[in-house]
Amino acid sequence: MISFKPLRMWMAGEGKEKTDLAKDLGLNARTYQRIWKDGNVTTETIDRICEHYNLPVEKVIIRIPNKKKEQ
């Protein structure tokens, strides 16, 4: 699973609200809600976030291993 937890933590540290993400990047509500809920977004959107805020990708997303299903 890909999580945007690093981005949310960075934004909190900067005093930014989740709506600031939409305003700063011109994202529609559906896209920023997907980000906030660790949903699917394009790599282009991730790149736009990195570029706009001058962040390395590891400050935006992190991969969390999926839990293995019991057999």
C-alpha positions in Angstrom: 0.0 0.0 0.0 1.2 3.5 -0.7 0.6 6.0 2.0 0.7 9.8 2.0 1.5 9.9 5.7 4.8 11.6 5.2 3.1 14.4 3.3 0.4 14.8 5.9 3.1 15.0 8.6 5.1 17.5 6.7 2.0 19.6 6.1 1.1 19.5 9.8 4.6 20.7 10.7 4.3 23.6 8.2 0.8 24.5 9.6 -0.9 23.7 6.3 -4.5 22.5 6.1 -5.5 19.7 3.7 -7.4 22.3 1.6 -4.1 24.2 1.1 -2.9 21.2 -0.9 -5.9 21.7 -3.3 -5.4 25.5 -3.5 -1.6 25.4 -3.9 -1.7 22.8 -6.7 -5.1 23.5 -8.2 -6.3 20.0 -7.4 -9.9 19.1 -7.6 -11.6 18.0 -4.4 -11.7 14.3 -5.5 -7.9 14.2 -6.0 -7.0 15.8 -2.7 -9.5 13.6 -0.9 -7.8 10.5 -2.4 -4.5 11.8 -1.2 -5.9 12.3 2.3 -7.4 8.8 2.4 -4.3 7.1 0.8 -6.2 6.4 -2.4 -5.0 6.1 -5.9 -3.5 9.1 -7.6 -1.3 9.4 -10.7 2.5 9.6 -10.5 2.1 12.9 -12.3 0.2 14.2 -9.2 2.9 13.0 -6.9 5.5 14.7 -9.1 3.5 17.9 -9.0 3.5 17.8 -5.2 7.2 17.2 -5.0 7.9 20.0 -7.5 5.6 22.5 -5.9 6.8 22.1 -2.4 10.4 21.2 -3.3 10.2 17.8 -1.5 11.9 14.5 -2.3 9.4 11.7 -3.0 10.1 10.0 0.3 8.7 13.1 2.1 5.4 12.6 0.1 4.8 8.9 0.0 5.9 5.7 1.8 5.2 2.1 0.9 3.7 0.0 3.6 3.8 -3.7 3.1 0.4 -5.3 2.6 -0.7 -7.7 5.3 -0.6 -11.3 4.2 -3.9 -13.1 4.1 -4.2 -16.1 6.4 -4.5 -19.4 4.6 
